Each structure stands twice: as C-alpha cells, then as structure tokens.
Amino acid sequence: MRHRRVFNLMTPTVVSVQRGTTFKEIARLLDEFDITAVPVVDEDDRPVGVVSEADLLHSRSSRGRANTAVDLMNHPAITAAPEWNVVRAARVMEKHKIKRLPVVDGEGRLIGVLSRSDLLQLFLRRDHAIQEEILEDVLTHTLRLSPSSLTVEVADGLVTLSGTVRRRSLVPVILRLCRSVDGVVDVINRLSYEQDDMPVDARTGTQG
C-alpha cells in the first residue's frame, strides 16, 4: 500500500515560457489555458523560475514595471520529481505557499506540472476504490488479516470499520494504515478485540 506518486497525477502537457517572453504573452497564455502560473525554462527546457498571476498583478501595481519573464518570475523554481509521493509534494507546496509544482526528470528537464487541483483529485476517488484498497492492500496483504472478519464501509471518503480482531494492539495500526489511504477523509472505529495486549499507557488514540 503506497500513496500515489506525482507522475500519477501531474499534467504531462506543460505550458511554459522562455526568459524573454513578454508580459502580454504570459497573460494571454494564462487566460487561454485557464492556469494560474507558468514555468520559465532555459534553452535546455530546465525550469529557472515561475511566473504567476500574482506576479503579473504585482508588476503592474509597482513603480518599476517588469516586462519579460526573467524580470517577473520567482526564482529559483521549486520543483518536484515524478517519483515523489503526493504527501511530500503537498508539503512542499504548503511550505513554499505555491499552487503549482513543475515536475522534472533526472536531468532537470520539465516533464509536467502538479497543481493543487490535481491533489484534490485524490479526495474524489470512488468509495468502491477506497474500500477495495483497504480490504486488499491494508487488511489482506499488509496485515495478513481475513477480510471476512471485518466490515469496511465507505461513504464520501468516510470509512467505518467494524468487526473483531484478535489483539487490541492491532486496532491503532489498522486505523493508521486506513487513514493513510489516498481519498480517505476520516475513519470511524467500531472495532472490537478478543485479547487486550496493550499496556495502560499505550491505549489512548485507539478510538476513532
């Protein structure tokens, strides 16, 4: 069981500009392709910066107006690798307060773009797909449990777990793994257990 990778969600067809691309051309591209930012690349198609709508607006509200991408862009470009998991990509976006991440290959060349809206697609996964992943990947393959002993219900990304496990110590493990499945909004714990094998100071956090 693994989080989706950047290459699973990124947009492979990338609109990019050169350092000398003009203000008006950048504005036209943002409007035409309905995007909020565009990577600036060098002659080898390696990202050197990003120009956003905010950069364009800031330029026109300041005294010294920048007219080309090299003057407008934020640099250096914050990039992602295609093999990153989406949690890492989301954390980088949050840390740097950006909405789009250029994705580069091993040689640093632009191969795609990952946006916040791409990440939101994870939470639009069908409930059946989430249920299937929990039953097959989490319970059967990872934990080696019999899926027939547990019931997994999913409604709008909300997972409800019920049934009986052998040991109480399994409960927090199951909850943690289920919450890590892409598309899960939260987990309601209705699990019971046959044997209480947890010390008193380790029992908190087992209820969902």
C-alpha positions in Angstrom: 0.0 0.0 0.0 1.5 3.3 -1.1 0.5 6.9 -1.7 0.0 7.8 -5.3 3.1 9.3 -7.0 3.4 12.7 -8.6 3.6 11.1 -12.1 0.1 9.6 -11.5 -1.5 13.0 -11.0 0.6 15.5 -12.9 -0.4 17.2 -16.1 2.2 16.0 -18.7 1.4 18.6 -21.3 3.1 21.7 -19.9 2.6 25.3 -21.0 6.0 27.0 -20.4 7.7 30.3 -21.4 11.2 31.4 -22.1 13.1 34.1 -20.2 12.3 36.7 -22.8 8.6 36.0 -23.1 6.7 39.3 -22.7 4.2 40.3 -20.1 1.3 40.4 -22.5 2.2 36.9 -24.0 2.3 35.4 -20.5 -1.0 37.0 -19.6 -2.5 35.6 -22.8 -1.3 32.1 -22.1 -2.7 32.1 -18.5 -6.0 33.2 -19.8 -6.1 30.8 -22.8 -5.1 27.7 -20.9 -7.0 28.7 -17.7 -4.0 28.3 -15.5 -2.6 30.5 -12.6 1.1 30.2 -13.2 3.6 29.1 -15.9 7.1 27.7 -15.6 10.0 29.7 -17.1 12.5 27.4 -18.8 16.0 27.8 -20.2 17.3 26.6 -23.6 17.5 23.0 -22.3 13.9 23.1 -21.0 15.0 23.2 -17.4 12.8 25.4 -15.1 14.6 28.5 -13.8 11.5 30.2 -12.3 7.8 30.5 -12.3 5.5 33.5 -13.2 2.1 33.6 -11.5 -1.0 35.8 -11.9 0.1 37.4 -8.6 3.5 38.3 -10.2 1.8 40.0 -13.1 -0.5 42.0 -10.9 2.3 43.0 -8.6 4.3 44.2 -11.5 1.6 46.5 -12.7 1.0 47.9 -9.2 4.7 48.7 -8.6 6.6 51.6 -9.9 9.2 49.7 -11.9 7.2 47.6 -14.3 8.8 44.3 -15.4 8.0 43.3 -19.0 9.6 39.9 -19.5 9.5 36.6 -17.8 13.1 36.8 -16.4 12.1 40.0 -14.5 8.7 38.8 -13.4 9.5 35.3 -12.3 10.0 33.9 -8.8 13.3 32.0 -8.8 14.8 29.6 -8.3 11.9 27.3 -9.4 10.7 24.9 -6.7 10.3 21.6 -8.5 9.2 18.0 -7.8 10.4 14.6 -9.0 7.9 12.3 -10.7 8.6 9.5 -8.1 7.7 11.7 -5.1 4.6 10.6 -3.3 1.8 13.1 -3.2 2.2 13.8 0.5 5.7 15.1 0.0 4.5 17.2 -2.9 1.7 18.7 -0.8 4.1 19.5 2.0 6.4 21.3 -0.4 3.5 23.3 -1.8 2.4 24.3 1.7 5.9 25.1 2.9 6.6 27.5 0.0 3.0 28.7 -0.3 2.7 27.8 -4.0 -0.1 26.3 -6.0 1.8 24.6 -8.8 5.0 22.5 -8.9 6.9 22.0 -12.1 7.9 18.3 -12.4 11.4 17.5 -13.7 13.1 14.3 -14.9 16.5 13.1 -13.7 18.3 15.6 -15.8 16.2 18.5 -14.6 14.1 18.9 -17.7 10.4 19.9 -17.4 8.1 16.9 -18.0 4.9 18.0 -16.2 3.2 20.2 -13.7 1.4 19.2 -10.5 -1.3 21.6 -9.2 -3.3 21.8 -6.0 -6.4 20.8 -8.1 -4.5 17.7 -9.1 -4.0 16.8 -5.5 -7.7 17.3 -4.8 -8.5 14.5 -7.2 -7.3 12.1 -4.5 -10.4 13.0 -2.5 -12.7 12.4 -5.4 -11.7 8.7 -5.6 -14.7 6.5 -5.8 -15.8 4.9 -2.5 -15.6 1.5 -4.0 -11.9 2.0 -5.0 -11.1 3.1 -1.4 -12.9 0.1 0.0 -11.2 -2.3 -2.3 -7.7 -0.9 -1.4 -8.4 -1.2 2.3 -9.7 -4.7 2.0 -7.0 -6.0 -0.3 -3.9 -3.9 0.4 -4.3 -2.9 4.0 -6.1 -5.9 5.6 -5.1 -8.8 3.4 -1.7 -8.1 2.0 -0.2 -5.8 4.7 -1.7 -7.0 7.9 -2.5 -10.6 6.8 -5.9 -10.4 8.3 -9.0 -12.2 6.9 -11.2 -9.6 5.3 -14.2 -11.6 6.1 -13.7 -10.9 9.8 -14.0 -7.1 9.3 -16.5 -4.9 7.6 -15.4 -1.9 5.7 -18.0 0.7 4.7 -17.1 3.9 2.8 -19.4 6.8 2.2 -18.0 10.0 0.6 -14.5 9.1 1.7 -15.6 8.4 5.3 -14.5 4.9 6.3 -16.3 2.9 9.0 -14.5 -0.2 10.4 -16.4 -2.8 12.3 -15.7 -6.4 13.3 -13.4 -8.2 15.7 -9.6 -8.5 15.7 -7.6 -10.9 17.8 -5.4 -8.4 19.6 -6.2 -4.8 20.8 -2.7 -3.6 19.6 -3.8 -4.2 16.1 -6.5 -1.5 16.3 -4.3 1.6 16.2 -2.2 0.0 13.4 -5.3 -0.6 11.3 -6.7 2.9 11.9 -3.3 4.5 10.9 -3.0 2.5 7.7 -6.6 3.1 6.7 -6.2 6.9 7.2 -3.1 6.8 5.0 -5.1 5.5 2.0 -5.5 8.2 -0.6 -9.0 9.5 -0.7 -9.9 8.7 2.9 -11.3 11.7 4.7 -11.5 10.1 8.2 -12.0 6.7 9.9 -14.7 5.7 12.3 -13.6 3.0 14.6 -16.1 0.4 15.7 -13.6 -2.5 16.0 -13.6 -4.9 19.0 -10.9 -7.3 20.1 -10.5 -10.6 21.8 -7.3 -10.0 23.8 -6.2 -6.8 25.5 -2.4 -6.9 25.0 -1.7 -3.2 25.4 -0.3 -1.6 28.5 -2.4 1.1 30.0 -0.2 4.0 28.9 -0.4 2.9 25.2 -4.2 2.6 25.0 -5.0 6.2 24.1 -5.7 7.0 20.5 -7.3 3.7 19.6 -10.8 5.1 19.4 -11.8 6.7 16.0 
